[in-house]
């Protein structure tokens, strides 16, 4: 058995045994290294390099900011304003859930954090209004996936580091796909509401009440403008933006909403420590995993194998998209990004696919993966919130899964220039 086959056998065997991702990747790499001519000294060297990757500092920053915003009542204020506008539409609470997820995603960059923050508020509200558990859980899961696509996105930060592309340009590239995907999910939520006979709110729209709610929530609504506007306007880098988000969340939580206290602040620190530790360890072991694959010339072998099947860029992209969807069902998002990037990126550059387009493909296919068992991160989060079964939620998300697949195919195969429009217009990207 060759070393490049051995590493995959060990890796997937550990996955089947439910060994944690970082342990699986690390052990597979170390064991395979022992059977190769490559010195073990590359391991500490690569881990040391990861510790010096400045853009990764944005990840704990945005996680901390998101936790503070959730506990400080900012998410609740945003949802209340959106509800005042859309609540009367058929299936209004479902659409409010998706829009709320879009706003919260624009502040924290995490799918799990987004679905937990918005789902905790919206699922009980939808059940109370008679929407039904299937509709409530399906639309919440779908909205939560926007947390990884709408910038600032943690997977985009990791991809930018691994692929050596600008994180700011990745954020710009995610804006239009995020908006299009959000609209597609809202349309799906409306259609499902019609099918299930769900009506909108009977409450009349009172302009005075709306503006009062809007004024009360102005500090919360300004958060995504501050974070994204600062990045796109060149005022601060993504790392600096994460620090600004933390400071802003502390200010609003303690002095404006006054829902943040020392206890909740400490809880946020605890959540940030545990979440960041897991993410950064996965990135660390995945980096030398990718380096090892490169030294074994695995990307070149994959390129030769795929080009022997077809040289058509569209067909190669379709094969990679299918592969990513299947792999995402069994592998955590960040691990998928770090592992597959060094394998497929050289091939895609060779056939003329832009690295930023591939980054968006990676993120969007992971959106789909978040809705598919057995891993399906948001499914398990919503399952606990709604006290239901994974089988029932998996069926409820099928219409939204179909909408996401259509968005992936349209944006990456038919309209890839939409992905690159903002990076070229605002980021000076020449790719």
C-alpha positions as CSV (number, residue, x, y, z in Angstrom):
1,X,0.0,0.0,0.0
2,X,1.4,3.4,-1.0
3,X,1.7,6.2,1.5
4,X,-0.8,8.4,-0.3
5,X,-3.4,5.6,-0.1
6,X,-2.5,4.7,3.5
7,X,-3.2,8.2,4.7
8,X,-6.8,8.1,3.3
9,X,-7.4,4.7,4.7
10,X,-6.4,5.8,8.2
11,X,-8.3,9.1,7.9
12,X,-11.6,7.6,6.9
13,X,-11.3,4.7,9.3
14,X,-11.0,7.1,12.1
15,X,-14.0,9.1,10.8
16,X,-16.1,5.9,10.9
17,X,-15.0,5.3,14.5
18,X,-16.2,8.8,15.4
19,X,-12.8,10.0,16.4
20,X,-12.7,13.8,16.6
21,X,-11.7,15.6,13.4
22,X,-8.5,17.1,14.6
23,X,-7.3,13.8,16.1
24,X,-8.2,11.9,12.9
25,X,-6.3,14.3,10.7
26,X,-3.3,14.6,13.0
27,X,-2.9,10.8,13.5
28,X,-3.4,10.0,9.9
29,X,-0.7,12.4,8.9
30,X,1.8,11.3,11.6
31,X,1.3,7.6,10.9
32,X,1.7,8.2,7.1
33,X,4.8,10.3,7.8
34,X,6.4,7.4,9.6
35,X,6.1,5.3,6.4
36,X,7.5,8.0,4.1
37,X,10.9,9.6,3.6
38,X,9.6,13.0,4.8
39,X,11.1,14.2,8.1
40,X,8.8,14.5,11.1
41,X,10.3,18.0,11.7
42,X,7.8,19.5,9.3
43,X,5.1,19.1,11.9
44,X,6.3,21.6,14.5
45,X,7.4,23.9,11.8
46,X,4.0,24.0,10.1
47,X,2.2,24.4,13.5
48,X,4.5,27.4,14.2
49,X,3.6,28.9,10.8
50,X,-0.1,28.6,11.7
51,X,0.5,30.5,14.9
52,X,1.9,33.4,12.9
53,X,-1.1,33.6,10.4
54,X,-2.5,37.1,11.3
55,X,-5.9,36.7,9.5
56,X,-6.8,33.8,11.8
57,X,-7.1,36.2,14.7
58,X,-10.4,37.4,13.2
59,X,-12.0,34.0,14.0
60,X,-12.0,34.3,17.9
61,X,-12.8,38.0,17.5
62,X,-16.0,37.4,15.5
63,X,-17.0,34.4,17.7
64,X,-16.7,36.6,20.8
65,X,-18.6,39.4,19.2
66,X,-21.4,37.1,18.1
67,X,-21.8,35.6,21.6
68,X,-21.9,39.1,23.1
69,X,-24.5,40.3,20.6
70,X,-26.7,37.3,21.3
71,X,-26.6,37.7,25.1
72,X,-26.8,41.5,24.8
73,X,-30.2,41.4,23.0
74,X,-29.0,42.8,19.7
75,X,-30.3,39.8,17.7
76,X,-33.7,40.2,19.3
77,X,-33.9,43.9,18.4
78,X,-33.1,43.2,14.8
79,X,-35.7,40.5,14.5
80,X,-38.4,42.7,16.0
81,X,-37.7,45.4,13.4
82,X,-37.8,42.9,10.5
83,X,-41.0,41.4,11.9
84,X,-42.7,44.8,11.9
85,X,-42.0,45.0,8.1
86,X,-42.6,41.5,6.9
87,X,-44.8,39.9,9.6
88,X,-48.0,40.4,7.6
89,X,-46.7,38.5,4.5
90,X,-47.9,34.9,4.2
91,X,-45.4,32.8,6.2
92,X,-44.0,36.1,7.5
93,X,-42.3,34.6,10.6
94,X,-40.4,32.2,8.3
95,X,-39.2,35.1,6.1
96,X,-38.3,37.1,9.2
97,X,-36.2,34.2,10.4
98,X,-34.2,34.1,7.2
99,X,-33.7,37.9,7.2
100,X,-32.8,37.8,10.8
101,X,-30.2,35.2,10.0
102,X,-28.8,37.3,7.2
103,X,-28.4,40.3,9.6
104,X,-26.8,38.2,12.4
105,X,-24.6,36.4,9.9
106,X,-23.3,39.8,8.8
107,X,-22.1,40.3,12.3
108,X,-20.5,37.0,13.4
109,X,-19.6,34.8,10.4
110,X,-20.8,31.5,11.9
111,X,-23.5,29.1,10.8
112,X,-23.9,27.4,14.1
113,X,-23.9,30.7,16.0
114,X,-26.5,32.2,13.7
115,X,-29.0,29.4,13.9
116,X,-28.6,29.1,17.7
117,X,-29.2,32.9,18.2
118,X,-32.1,33.3,15.8
119,X,-33.6,29.9,16.2
120,X,-33.9,30.2,20.0
121,X,-36.1,33.3,19.4
122,X,-38.0,32.4,16.3
123,X,-38.9,28.7,16.6
124,X,-41.0,29.2,19.8
125,X,-42.6,32.2,18.1
126,X,-43.6,30.2,15.0
127,X,-44.9,27.3,17.0
128,X,-46.9,29.7,19.2
129,X,-48.5,31.2,16.0
130,X,-49.4,27.7,14.7
131,X,-46.8,27.5,11.9
132,X,-46.1,23.8,12.7
133,X,-42.8,22.2,13.8
134,X,-41.8,21.0,10.3
135,X,-42.1,24.5,8.8
136,X,-40.4,26.2,11.8
137,X,-37.4,23.9,11.9
138,X,-36.9,23.7,8.1
139,X,-36.8,27.5,7.6
140,X,-34.6,28.0,10.6
141,X,-32.1,25.4,9.5
142,X,-32.0,27.0,6.0
143,X,-31.5,30.5,7.3
144,X,-28.7,29.4,9.6
145,X,-26.6,28.2,6.7
146,X,-26.3,31.8,5.6
147,X,-23.9,32.3,8.5
148,X,-21.0,30.8,6.5
149,X,-21.8,32.6,3.2
150,X,-22.6,36.2,4.2
151,X,-19.4,38.0,5.3
152,X,-17.7,38.2,7.7
153,X,-17.4,34.4,7.3
154,X,-15.0,32.1,9.3
155,X,-14.7,29.6,6.5
156,X,-13.8,32.4,4.1
157,X,-11.1,33.6,6.5
158,X,-9.6,30.1,6.6
159,X,-9.8,29.7,2.8
160,X,-8.1,33.0,2.3
161,X,-5.2,31.8,4.5
162,X,-4.9,28.4,2.9
163,X,-5.4,29.6,-0.7
164,X,-3.3,32.7,-0.2
165,X,-6.0,35.1,-1.5
166,X,-7.2,38.3,0.1
167,X,-9.8,37.7,2.9
168,X,-11.3,41.1,2.2
169,X,-11.9,40.1,-1.5
170,X,-13.4,36.8,-0.3
171,X,-15.8,38.9,1.8
172,X,-16.7,41.0,-1.1
173,X,-17.2,38.0,-3.3
174,X,-19.7,36.5,-0.8
175,X,-22.0,39.5,-0.6
176,X,-23.9,39.0,-3.9
177,X,-24.2,35.2,-3.6
178,X,-25.3,35.7,0.0
179,X,-28.1,38.1,-1.1
180,X,-29.2,35.9,-3.9
181,X,-29.3,32.8,-1.7
182,X,-31.1,34.6,1.0
183,X,-33.8,35.8,-1.5
184,X,-34.1,32.2,-2.9
185,X,-34.6,30.8,0.6
186,X,-37.3,33.5,1.3
187,X,-39.1,32.6,-1.9
188,X,-39.0,29.0,-0.8
189,X,-40.3,29.9,2.6
190,X,-43.2,31.8,1.0
191,X,-44.1,28.9,-1.3
192,X,-44.0,26.4,1.5
193,X,-46.3,28.7,3.6
194,X,-48.8,28.7,0.7
195,X,-48.6,24.9,0.4
196,X,-49.1,24.5,4.2
197,X,-51.9,27.1,4.4
198,X,-49.9,29.4,6.7
199,X,-51.1,33.0,6.7
200,X,-49.4,36.2,7.8
201,X,-49.9,38.3,10.8
202,X,-53.3,39.9,11.2
203,X,-51.7,42.9,13.0
204,X,-52.1,46.2,11.1
205,X,-48.9,48.0,10.1
206,X,-48.6,51.1,12.3
207,X,-46.0,53.5,11.0
208,X,-45.5,55.2,14.3
209,X,-44.9,51.8,16.1
210,X,-42.5,50.8,13.4
211,X,-40.4,53.9,13.6
212,X,-40.3,53.6,17.4
213,X,-39.0,50.0,17.2
214,X,-36.6,51.1,14.5
215,X,-35.2,53.9,16.6
216,X,-34.9,51.6,19.6
217,X,-32.9,49.1,17.6
218,X,-30.8,51.6,15.7
219,X,-27.6,50.6,17.5
220,X,-28.1,47.0,16.7
221,X,-29.0,47.7,13.1
222,X,-25.9,49.7,12.7
223,X,-23.6,46.8,13.7
224,X,-23.3,45.1,10.2
225,X,-23.0,48.6,8.6
226,X,-20.0,49.4,10.9
227,X,-18.3,46.0,10.4
228,X,-18.8,45.4,6.7
229,X,-18.6,49.1,5.8
230,X,-15.3,49.4,7.6
231,X,-13.9,46.5,5.8
232,X,-15.1,47.4,2.3
233,X,-14.3,51.1,2.9
234,X,-10.7,50.2,3.7
235,X,-10.9,51.7,7.2
236,X,-9.8,48.5,8.9
237,X,-8.8,44.9,8.0
238,X,-11.0,41.9,8.8
239,X,-8.9,41.3,12.0
240,X,-9.4,44.9,13.1
241,X,-13.1,44.6,12.2
242,X,-13.5,41.6,14.6
243,X,-12.0,43.7,17.4
244,X,-14.3,46.7,16.5
245,X,-17.2,44.3,16.6
246,X,-16.3,43.1,20.1
247,X,-15.9,46.6,21.4
248,X,-19.2,47.7,19.8
249,X,-21.1,44.7,21.2
250,X,-19.8,45.4,24.7
251,X,-20.8,49.0,24.4
252,X,-24.3,48.3,23.1
253,X,-24.9,45.4,25.5
254,X,-23.8,47.2,28.7
255,X,-25.0,50.7,28.0
256,X,-27.7,50.7,25.3
257,X,-29.8,47.5,25.7
258,X,-28.4,46.9,29.2
259,X,-29.0,43.2,28.8
260,X,-25.3,42.3,29.1
261,X,-23.9,41.8,32.6
262,X,-20.7,40.3,34.1
263,X,-22.1,36.8,34.2
264,X,-23.2,36.8,30.5
265,X,-19.8,38.5,29.6
266,X,-17.9,35.6,31.3
267,X,-20.2,33.1,29.6
268,X,-19.3,34.7,26.2
269,X,-15.6,34.4,27.0
270,X,-16.0,30.7,27.9
271,X,-17.9,30.0,24.6
272,X,-15.3,31.9,22.6
273,X,-12.4,30.0,24.3
274,X,-13.9,26.5,23.6
275,X,-15.1,27.3,20.1
276,X,-11.8,29.1,19.0
277,X,-9.7,26.3,20.4
278,X,-11.5,23.6,18.4
279,X,-11.3,25.7,15.2
280,X,-7.7,26.6,15.5
281,X,-6.5,23.1,16.4
282,X,-8.4,21.8,13.3
283,X,-6.7,24.4,11.1
284,X,-3.3,23.6,12.6
285,X,-3.4,19.9,11.9
286,X,-5.1,20.4,8.6
287,X,-2.4,22.7,7.4
288,X,0.4,20.1,7.8
289,X,-2.0,17.5,6.4
290,X,-2.3,19.7,3.2
291,X,1.4,20.2,3.2
292,X,2.0,16.4,3.4
293,X,-0.4,15.8,0.5
294,X,1.4,18.4,-1.6
295,X,4.8,16.7,-0.9
296,X,3.3,13.4,-2.0
297,X,2.1,15.2,-5.2
298,X,-1.5,14.2,-4.5
299,X,-2.9,17.4,-6.2
300,X,-1.0,16.5,-9.4
301,X,-2.3,12.9,-9.3
302,X,-5.9,14.2,-8.9
303,X,-5.4,16.6,-11.8
304,X,-4.1,13.9,-14.1
305,X,-7.0,11.6,-13.1
306,X,-9.7,14.1,-13.6
307,X,-8.2,15.5,-16.8
308,X,-8.1,12.0,-18.1
309,X,-11.9,11.9,-17.8
310,X,-12.6,15.3,-19.3
311,X,-10.9,18.6,-20.0
312,X,-14.1,20.6,-20.0
313,X,-14.0,23.1,-17.1
314,X,-17.8,22.9,-16.5
315,X,-17.8,19.1,-16.2
316,X,-14.8,19.2,-13.9
317,X,-16.5,21.8,-11.7
318,X,-19.7,19.6,-11.6
319,X,-17.6,16.6,-10.4
320,X,-15.9,18.7,-7.8
321,X,-19.2,20.2,-6.6
322,X,-20.7,16.7,-6.3
323,X,-17.6,15.5,-4.4
324,X,-17.8,18.4,-2.0
325,X,-21.4,17.9,-1.2
326,X,-20.8,14.2,-0.4
327,X,-17.7,14.9,1.6
328,X,-19.4,17.7,3.5
329,X,-22.0,15.2,4.8
330,X,-19.2,13.5,6.8
331,X,-16.7,16.3,7.5
332,X,-16.8,19.6,9.4
333,X,-16.8,22.8,7.3
334,X,-13.4,24.2,8.3
335,X,-11.8,20.8,7.9
336,X,-13.3,20.4,4.4
337,X,-12.0,23.8,3.4
338,X,-8.4,23.1,4.6
339,X,-8.2,19.6,3.3
340,X,-9.7,19.9,-0.2
341,X,-8.2,23.4,-1.1
342,X,-4.6,22.2,-1.7
343,X,-6.0,19.2,-3.6
344,X,-8.3,20.9,-6.1
345,X,-7.1,24.5,-6.3
346,X,-4.1,23.8,-8.5
347,X,-6.3,21.8,-11.0
348,X,-8.9,24.6,-11.1
349,X,-6.3,27.3,-11.7
350,X,-4.8,25.1,-14.5
351,X,-8.2,25.0,-16.3
352,X,-8.9,28.7,-15.8
353,X,-11.2,28.8,-12.7
354,X,-10.5,31.8,-10.4
355,X,-9.4,31.0,-6.8
356,X,-12.1,33.3,-5.4
357,X,-14.8,31.5,-7.4
358,X,-13.6,28.2,-6.0
359,X,-13.7,29.6,-2.5
360,X,-17.4,30.6,-2.9
361,X,-18.1,27.1,-4.3
362,X,-16.5,25.6,-1.2
363,X,-18.6,27.7,1.1
364,X,-21.9,27.2,-0.8
365,X,-21.5,23.4,-1.0
366,X,-20.8,23.5,2.8
367,X,-24.1,25.3,3.2
368,X,-25.7,22.3,1.6
369,X,-23.7,19.9,3.8
370,X,-24.9,21.7,6.9
371,X,-28.4,20.5,6.0
372,X,-27.5,16.9,5.3
373,X,-27.0,14.1,7.8
374,X,-25.1,12.4,9.3
375,X,-23.1,15.5,10.3
376,X,-25.5,18.3,9.4
377,X,-24.4,20.8,12.1
378,X,-27.5,23.1,12.0
379,X,-29.8,20.1,12.0
380,X,-28.6,19.0,15.4
381,X,-28.7,22.5,16.8
382,X,-32.3,23.0,15.7
383,X,-33.2,19.5,16.8
384,X,-32.3,20.4,20.4
385,X,-34.1,23.8,20.2
386,X,-37.3,22.3,18.8
387,X,-37.2,19.0,20.7
388,X,-37.7,16.9,17.6
389,X,-36.0,14.1,15.6
390,X,-33.2,14.4,13.1
391,X,-35.3,12.4,10.6
392,X,-38.2,14.8,10.8
393,X,-35.9,17.9,10.3
394,X,-34.1,16.2,7.4
395,X,-37.3,15.9,5.5
396,X,-38.4,19.5,6.5
397,X,-35.3,21.0,4.9
398,X,-35.6,19.3,1.5
399,X,-37.2,22.2,-0.3
400,X,-34.5,24.6,1.0
401,X,-31.8,22.1,0.1
402,X,-33.1,22.1,-3.5
403,X,-33.1,25.9,-3.6
404,X,-29.4,25.9,-2.3
405,X,-28.4,23.4,-5.0
406,X,-30.0,25.6,-7.7
407,X,-28.1,28.7,-6.4
408,X,-24.8,26.8,-6.4
409,X,-25.2,25.6,-9.9
410,X,-26.4,29.0,-11.2
411,X,-23.7,31.1,-9.5
412,X,-20.7,28.9,-10.1
413,X,-21.5,27.4,-13.6
414,X,-23.7,30.1,-15.3
415,X,-22.9,33.4,-13.6
416,X,-19.4,33.2,-12.0
417,X,-18.8,36.9,-12.9
418,X,-21.4,37.9,-10.3
419,X,-19.1,36.4,-7.7
420,X,-16.2,38.5,-9.0
421,X,-18.1,41.7,-9.6
422,X,-17.6,43.3,-6.2
423,X,-14.0,42.2,-5.7
424,X,-13.2,43.8,-9.1
425,X,-15.2,46.9,-8.5
426,X,-14.3,47.7,-4.9
427,X,-11.3,45.5,-4.1
428,X,-9.2,46.2,-7.2
429,X,-9.0,42.5,-7.9
430,X,-7.7,41.7,-11.4
431,X,-8.5,38.0,-11.4
